Amino acid sequence: MKQKKQTSPLPTRDQVLAFIRESPVPVGKREIAKAFNIKGADRVGLKELLRDLRAEGAVARGTRRELMDPGALPEYLVIEVIGPDADGDLLARPVHWNPDDGAAPPQIIVQPAREHAAPGSGDRLLARLRKRGKSRYDAQIVRKVGHGPRRVLGVVETPRNAPQRGGLNAIVRPTDRKLRYEIEIAPRDLDGAIDGDVVWVEPLGGPLARRGRVLGKVGTLRDPRAVSLIAIAANDIPVEFPEPALAQARKAGPAPLSDRVDMRGVPFVTIDGEDARDFDDAVWAEVDPDPANPAGWHLSVAIADVAWYVRPDDALDRAALKRGNSVYFPDRVVPMLPEELSNGWCSLRPHEDRPTLVAEMWIDAHGHLLRHRFHRALIRSAARLTYTRVQQARDGHPDREIAPLMREAIEPLYGAYAVLLQARQARGTIDLDLPERLVSLDQEGRIATIRLRERFDSHRLIEEFMILANVAAAETLERRHQPCMYRVHAPPDAAKIEALREFLATLGISLPPGLNLRPRDFEGVLRKAAGQPYERLVHETILRSQSQASYSPENVGHFGLALRRYAHFTSPIRRYADLLVHRALITGLGLGAGGLPPDAGAEFAAIGDAISLCERRAVAAERAAMDRYMAAYMAERVGAEFGGRVAGVTRFGLFVELDESGANGLVPIKTLGEEYFDHDEPGQALVGRRTGMTWRLGDRVRVRLREADVATGGLLFEMLEQVEAASARPAAGRRVRAPGKTARHQDRAATRRAAKRRR
């Protein structure tokens, strides 16, 4: 009798995960079953195991329904060529890699192929990836799917001894740090551009576009105001409004009282930063007089009624949708709406009548929202206040304007804030307190100071009032069955949680087990780190572990705020999403003209994607401008020494943040010593293979500024010494060498020497 062939026992969860993560390509159930010799009825158990792993987020599906590590790239991917590295290898990155999540893109090396022409910087390729390490892939070209940039933004550098006409070529250095090459410009193709001009260049010929011609001038680095112009141009941010939109804005005027509630007698105040350019929200509070709500509060948040002036699909609306949001720089703002509205009729200027949409809310003594209502109103702001002045008044030093408002305006606001803060703490939100750099300019646009912006309770007060109004707006739209553009923030994915857990373990801090974490779990980590030298690092690392917020008509809640529903309602001057929420409220509550047109909800998904991209574009531009301002500020201090801390660890070096200014720059690995370094990714460290010298995230260090590049915003430091080491577990990782030639070069040299000996 023929015996039945024995199958292997079902592998453990960890064994299956290890197989999936170590595979160079995504694998399916068939490959797993074959690897572990699983046959017959045992396949049912394997199927259930894989289903559980997918449900908990431990594995993800690939492009063809294979299984893969959630942090890994799929087998087939569209990549963008960056350019050659120092060794001549052609580097690339995923086209849709999102730098805002804090993680550096993995290294992708494009393998040469005879059947394909050599790709150039900026070219997009469909490639088949093969994993070679935790963050390294080899890419085989399948086909080219897009060309390099049709134009490049860069800075002209002309040889000092070049004649005005004819003679030596100039070069243009791209302002985008990803483009690691220079473009030669013949004198006849400079179009009048001179040294230091910021220009658009059209690459001409050759796969790496080494030659080009100037298409137009954006500005000049000799002008301090060029910093924001570079960011605007590089990110394709619309600046000029179409004439029909400008004409419509010029015709705007005061809104009639009509059916609006007259709230001009209510002492609303606006509270913003000293550098605020528009005032779209005003607040007021009082003790709830209802005896059924003891120690409760009645709050009102009045928001500029932009929907009155900007109607669906008119010229202003089309221009606003194209922008998505306003973009703010130290020297200028690129507004979503023309100045006649953004700084005029839609700005809640003090002592002037303004139309608003008001959220009235009642909360109990514990900060819980009991009920709310929305209506259109006419208000007259009692004062334009700032966070600093309000905080000084709260601390017992009111100025002449605020003193008469203390009893009827300021003190009730803080009373309501106290119970809202209590409710926030009970929810267990993630309160990340990260410093923000503030650039002050002189009259010529030059940098006067760069400092960290102070954060007061007055900031948090306004935040809590706005959050409450946003929640009330989302609840109202759901009850009225109206389309809602939610502000959504999904929980972090499994790979990011595991990476965070490994990092925190190096500090002796633990996260609760499992992947279904709550915001209060992260808040518990922040409490453990409070007062420690690594406190800020923990805040930043938790921020990088979080998903990115976006706009969508599909509600998945807001993880960071621990809220089931949330929508942006409070800034329609500068965010298109808020304007949509206003229109939906107007329609759902029957508040008059300016609501949503019929079937508008069908477009919300596409609009949500579009304005989410606009928001990321604005963030990238603002961040790039800040980096360039910082580089300009530091350019006069090249050669100076600074104290700082290691704020990032990569295979190619350390990122150091300076104590004084918050400037962040790279210490190349070649300045760390004559040896190989192991890169311990979980431990966030570089460890010397020969000496054991360790550079770790959080180390206090002293560095020298070697280079400050205003065009790209890059800073380059040289490591001088480790002042104080951050305590953490021993590191073990992959090999990196510094300085000089790489291990690959050494291997090639050894091969050549051996061949020479044989000859």
TAGIDA-V461636 format. One record per backbone hydrogen bond with DSSP energy under -0.5 kcal/mol. NH is the residue of the N-H (numbers start at 0). CO is the residue of the C=O. If there is no record, write none. Layout:
# TAGIDA-V461636
nh->NH co->CO
nh->NH co->CO
This chain:
# TAGIDA-V461636
nh->7 co->36
nh->15 co->11
nh->16 co->12
nh->17 co->13
nh->18 co->14
nh->19 co->15
nh->20 co->16
nh->21 co->17
nh->22 co->18
nh->26 co->66
nh->31 co->27
nh->32 co->28
nh->33 co->29
nh->34 co->30
nh->35 co->31
nh->36 co->33
nh->37 co->32
nh->38 co->36
nh->41 co->38
nh->42 co->39
nh->43 co->40
nh->44 co->40
nh->45 co->41
nh->46 co->42
nh->47 co->43
nh->48 co->44
nh->49 co->45
nh->50 co->46
nh->51 co->47
nh->52 co->48
nh->53 co->49
nh->54 co->50
nh->55 co->51
nh->56 co->53
nh->57 co->52
nh->58 co->52
nh->59 co->67
nh->61 co->65
nh->64 co->61
nh->66 co->26
nh->67 co->59
nh->69 co->57
nh->71 co->68
nh->76 co->126
nh->78 co->76
nh->78 co->124
nh->79 co->92
nh->80 co->122
nh->81 co->90
nh->82 co->90
nh->84 co->88
nh->87 co->84
nh->89 co->109
nh->90 co->82
nh->90 co->88
nh->91 co->107
nh->92 co->79
nh->94 co->77
nh->96 co->93
nh->98 co->96
nh->100 co->97
nh->101 co->98
nh->106 co->134
nh->107 co->91
nh->108 co->136
nh->109 co->89
nh->109 co->107
nh->110 co->138
nh->115 co->112
nh->121 co->80
nh->122 co->119
nh->123 co->145
nh->124 co->78
nh->125 co->142
nh->126 co->76
nh->126 co->124
nh->127 co->139
nh->128 co->74
nh->128 co->126
nh->129 co->137
nh->130 co->23
nh->131 co->135
nh->132 co->135
nh->135 co->132
nh->136 co->106
nh->137 co->129
nh->138 co->108
nh->139 co->127
nh->140 co->110
nh->140 co->138
nh->141 co->125
nh->142 co->125
nh->144 co->123
nh->145 co->123
nh->151 co->200
nh->153 co->198
nh->154 co->172
nh->155 co->196
nh->156 co->170
nh->161 co->158
nh->169 co->184
nh->170 co->156
nh->171 co->182
nh->172 co->154
nh->173 co->171
nh->173 co->180
nh->174 co->152
nh->175 co->152
nh->176 co->174
nh->178 co->175
nh->179 co->81
nh->179 co->177
nh->180 co->178
nh->182 co->171
nh->183 co->181
nh->183 co->209
nh->184 co->169
nh->185 co->211
nh->188 co->185
nh->189 co->186
nh->192 co->189
nh->195 co->155
nh->196 co->193
nh->197 co->218
nh->198 co->153
nh->198 co->196
nh->199 co->215
nh->200 co->151
nh->201 co->212
nh->202 co->200
nh->203 co->210
nh->208 co->205
nh->210 co->203
nh->210 co->204
nh->211 co->183
nh->212 co->201
nh->213 co->188
nh->214 co->199
nh->215 co->199
nh->217 co->197
nh->218 co->197
nh->220 co->195
nh->222 co->219
nh->223 co->221
nh->225 co->222
nh->226 co->223
nh->228 co->224
nh->229 co->225
nh->230 co->226
nh->231 co->227
nh->232 co->228
nh->233 co->229
nh->234 co->230
nh->235 co->232
nh->236 co->231
nh->237 co->235
nh->244 co->241
nh->245 co->241
nh->246 co->242
nh->247 co->243
nh->248 co->244
nh->249 co->245
nh->250 co->246
nh->251 co->248
nh->259 co->256
nh->260 co->375
nh->262 co->260
nh->262 co->377
nh->265 co->262
nh->267 co->265
nh->268 co->282
nh->269 co->382
nh->271 co->384
nh->275 co->272
nh->279 co->277
nh->281 co->301
nh->282 co->268
nh->283 co->299
nh->285 co->297
nh->287 co->295
nh->292 co->289
nh->295 co->292
nh->296 co->362
nh->297 co->285
nh->298 co->296
nh->298 co->360
nh->299 co->283
nh->300 co->358
nh->301 co->281
nh->301 co->299
nh->302 co->300
nh->302 co->356
nh->303 co->279
nh->304 co->354
nh->305 co->303
nh->307 co->304
nh->308 co->304
nh->308 co->305
nh->309 co->305
nh->310 co->308
nh->313 co->310
nh->317 co->313
nh->318 co->314
nh->319 co->315
nh->320 co->316
nh->321 co->317
nh->322 co->318
nh->323 co->319
nh->324 co->322
nh->325 co->573
nh->326 co->333
nh->328 co->331
nh->333 co->326
nh->334 co->332
nh->340 co->337
nh->341 co->337
nh->342 co->338
nh->344 co->339
nh->345 co->340
nh->346 co->343
nh->347 co->278
nh->347 co->345
nh->348 co->346
nh->350 co->380
nh->351 co->348
nh->353 co->378
nh->355 co->376
nh->356 co->302
nh->357 co->355
nh->357 co->374
nh->358 co->300
nh->359 co->357
nh->359 co->372
nh->360 co->298
nh->361 co->370
nh->362 co->296
nh->363 co->367
nh->366 co->363
nh->369 co->361
nh->369 co->367
nh->370 co->361
nh->372 co->359
nh->374 co->357
nh->376 co->355
nh->377 co->260
nh->378 co->353
nh->380 co->348
nh->380 co->351
nh->381 co->267
nh->382 co->267
nh->384 co->269
nh->384 co->382
nh->386 co->271
nh->389 co->385
nh->390 co->386
nh->391 co->387
nh->392 co->388
nh->393 co->389
nh->394 co->390
nh->395 co->392
nh->396 co->391
nh->402 co->398
nh->403 co->399
nh->404 co->401
nh->405 co->401
nh->405 co->402
nh->408 co->404
nh->409 co->404
nh->410 co->405
nh->412 co->408
nh->413 co->409
nh->414 co->410
nh->415 co->411
nh->416 co->412
nh->417 co->413
nh->418 co->414
nh->419 co->415
nh->420 co->416
nh->421 co->417
nh->422 co->418
nh->423 co->419
nh->424 co->420
nh->425 co->421
nh->426 co->422
nh->427 co->423
nh->428 co->423
nh->429 co->559
nh->430 co->428
nh->431 co->429
nh->432 co->430
nh->433 co->431
nh->437 co->450
nh->439 co->437
nh->439 co->448
nh->441 co->445
nh->444 co->441
nh->447 co->439
nh->448 co->439
nh->450 co->437
nh->452 co->435
nh->458 co->455
nh->459 co->455
nh->460 co->456
nh->461 co->457
nh->462 co->458
nh->463 co->459
nh->464 co->460
nh->465 co->461
nh->466 co->462
nh->467 co->463
nh->468 co->464
nh->469 co->465
nh->470 co->466
nh->471 co->467
nh->472 co->468
nh->473 co->469
nh->474 co->470
nh->475 co->471
nh->476 co->472
nh->477 co->473
nh->478 co->474
nh->479 co->475
nh->480 co->477
nh->481 co->476
nh->485 co->483
nh->485 co->551
nh->486 co->565
nh->487 co->485
nh->487 co->549
nh->488 co->556
nh->496 co->492
nh->497 co->493
nh->498 co->494
nh->499 co->495
nh->500 co->496
nh->501 co->497
nh->502 co->498
nh->503 co->499
nh->504 co->500
nh->505 co->501
nh->505 co->502
nh->506 co->502
nh->506 co->503
nh->507 co->504
nh->508 co->503
nh->516 co->514
nh->520 co->517
nh->521 co->517
nh->522 co->518
nh->523 co->519
nh->524 co->520
nh->525 co->521
nh->526 co->522
nh->527 co->523
nh->528 co->524
nh->529 co->525
nh->531 co->528
nh->534 co->531
nh->537 co->533
nh->538 co->534
nh->539 co->535
nh->540 co->536
nh->541 co->537
nh->542 co->538
nh->543 co->539
nh->544 co->540
nh->545 co->541
nh->545 co->542
nh->546 co->489
nh->549 co->487
nh->551 co->485
nh->554 co->552
nh->555 co->553
nh->557 co->562
nh->558 co->488
nh->558 co->556
nh->561 co->557
nh->561 co->558
nh->562 co->557
nh->567 co->484
nh->568 co->566
nh->573 co->570
nh->574 co->570
nh->575 co->323
nh->578 co->574
nh->579 co->575
nh->580 co->576
nh->581 co->577
nh->582 co->578
nh->583 co->579
nh->584 co->580
nh->585 co->581
nh->586 co->582
nh->587 co->583
nh->588 co->584
nh->589 co->585
nh->589 co->586
nh->590 co->585
nh->595 co->582
nh->599 co->596
nh->601 co->598
nh->602 co->599
nh->603 co->600
nh->606 co->602
nh->607 co->603
nh->608 co->604
nh->609 co->605
nh->610 co->606
nh->611 co->607
nh->612 co->608
nh->613 co->609
nh->614 co->610
nh->615 co->611
nh->616 co->612
nh->617 co->613
nh->618 co->614
nh->619 co->615
nh->620 co->616
nh->621 co->617
nh->622 co->618
nh->623 co->619
nh->624 co->620
nh->625 co->621
nh->626 co->622
nh->627 co->623
nh->628 co->624
nh->629 co->625
nh->630 co->626
nh->631 co->627
nh->632 co->628
nh->633 co->629
nh->634 co->630
nh->636 co->633
nh->637 co->634
nh->638 co->704
nh->639 co->636
nh->641 co->702
nh->643 co->700
nh->644 co->656
nh->645 co->698
nh->646 co->644
nh->646 co->654
nh->647 co->654
nh->649 co->652
nh->652 co->649
nh->653 co->666
nh->654 co->647
nh->655 co->653
nh->655 co->664
nh->656 co->644
nh->657 co->662
nh->658 co->642
nh->661 co->657
nh->664 co->655
nh->665 co->714
nh->666 co->653
nh->667 co->665
nh->667 co->716
nh->668 co->651
nh->670 co->667
nh->671 co->668
nh->674 co->672
nh->674 co->737
nh->676 co->735
nh->677 co->686
nh->678 co->733
nh->679 co->677
nh->679 co->684
nh->680 co->678
nh->683 co->679
nh->683 co->680
nh->684 co->679
nh->685 co->694
nh->686 co->677
nh->687 co->692
nh->688 co->675
nh->691 co->687
nh->694 co->685
nh->695 co->693
nh->696 co->683
nh->697 co->645
nh->698 co->695
nh->699 co->723
nh->700 co->643
nh->700 co->698
nh->701 co->720
nh->702 co->641
nh->703 co->717
nh->704 co->639
nh->705 co->703
nh->705 co->715
nh->706 co->715
nh->708 co->713
nh->709 co->707
nh->712 co->708
nh->713 co->708
nh->715 co->706
nh->716 co->665
nh->717 co->703
nh->719 co->701
nh->720 co->701
nh->722 co->699
nh->722 co->720
nh->723 co->699
nh->733 co->678
nh->735 co->676
nh->737 co->674
nh->745 co->741
nh->746 co->742
nh->747 co->743
nh->748 co->744
nh->749 co->745
nh->750 co->746
nh->751 co->747
nh->752 co->748
nh->753 co->749
nh->754 co->750
nh->755 co->751
nh->756 co->752
nh->757 co->753
nh->758 co->754
